[in-house]
Amino acid sequence: MKRLMTIALVLLAGLTACAQGKWSVSHREADELKGQKAQDVYIYEAAGIGSLVVWDWKSPNFRLISEKGMFRKMVSGGNTFVPVKVGFYDESGKLEKSFTINLLEELNHSGRYIATADFYMLGRKDIKKTLARLKSGKGYVRMLAMLYNQPDFDLKVTPFQQ
């Protein structure tokens, strides 16, 4: 029993060591004039790196915010996007799965905000998988994107827990 507790504590310490920030929940009041319903907004913040914002766990949409600088954009076929590598890690820090999703720059935030878009067709299932993993309670999710003239945006997000 003592050995099991030690193993559990080591695993928990490993998961905590990889965590850079913490989750918070903010409530947005309804605004009838704007047509907005009341809702909770889920924010993972890591000081010195940035944030992940989730508006609804059932909708495949989220935003990444960089504290260090502008996200590096790519252009392909007339489309401008920011490629974000996503990795799913287990409790011991071993990479289980990785893929790339393309997010769009939000123009009113000096290149520091990128998000999914309603018209984004390719990769929607990867966005859904990412949100499901963040709710699963397993391991952590790492998001990596290039920044202009700065080290990469490298956010390690622990699962959301109420």
Secondary structure, DSSP 8 states (H G I E B T S, - for coil): -HHHHHHHHHHHHHHHHH---EEEEEEE--BTTTTB--EEEEEEEETTTEEEEES-TTSS-EEEEESSS-B--EEETTEEEEEEEEEEE-TTS-EEEEEEEEEEE-GGGTT-EEE--TT--TTHHHHHHHHHHHHHTSSEEEEEE-BTTS--EEEEE-----
